[in-house]
Amino acid sequence: AQSVTQLGSHVSVSEGALVLLRCNYSSSVPPYLFWYVQYPNQGLQLLLKYTTGATLVKGINGFEAEFKKSETSFHLTKPSAHMSDAAEYFCAVRTNFGNEKLTFGTGTRLTIIP
Amino acid sequence: DGGITQSPKYLFRKEGQNVTLSCEQNLNHDAMYWYRQDPGQGLRLIYYSQIVNDFQKGDIAEGYSVSREKKESFPLTVTSAQKNPTAFYLCASKKEGATGYTDTQYFGPGTRLTVL
């Protein structure tokens, strides 16, 4: 079965510091991987995705993530945190090929310290 | 503007009543999805539909029902059989790829259901 593990349900960083949110996946087929962001009482917005090709993907708001097959990881980073980055972040993986369901991690709540 | 609308944003119901949550999209997307979100549990798939008049159960379908009579609409009914219906419900849609390529799921703003 496909699964996603997000290490750390809560992460706090100082404004201007590096943001690192961890995501490890399990998949029996080549994975498609996604990071979404959710602000309070809102839907999810896509930050970035990896399908094929370049393993370092860049997304919106200065975020990027690197697909590492050997480590089954897809960690999300941002060089310098901004107060507006405070939100909940979800990593997701596509399941069986031809079956377009996504499996989500349990989320990481990011707090920015002024 | 194209997008996904969910209504209402907040919904209160008495225990034992069925309630229907609305989801409409004008993105001309083929597939639509319903998720349930509970604190600390991420998103769990309730039902999804890849084509009109067809839908499949997700991971937690018990106590829920759906219909897909129109491409734009995918309403979710929370029945009295759902033991713990209070949650945040999210609808999503996606354009199906001809070769199975997974395009992005786009999400609506959600409906927060509280059963009293």
Interface residues (C-beta under 8 A of the other chain):
Chain A: S9 Y32 F34 Y36 N41 Q42 G43 L44 Q45 L46 K49 T51 F90 R94 F97 G98 E100 K101 L102 F104 G105 T106 G107
Chain B: I4 Q6 K9 A31 Y35 G40 Q41 G42 L43 R44 L45 Y48 Q50 G58 F88 L90 A92 K94 E96 G100 Y101 T102 T104 Q105 Y106 F107 G108 P109 G110 R112
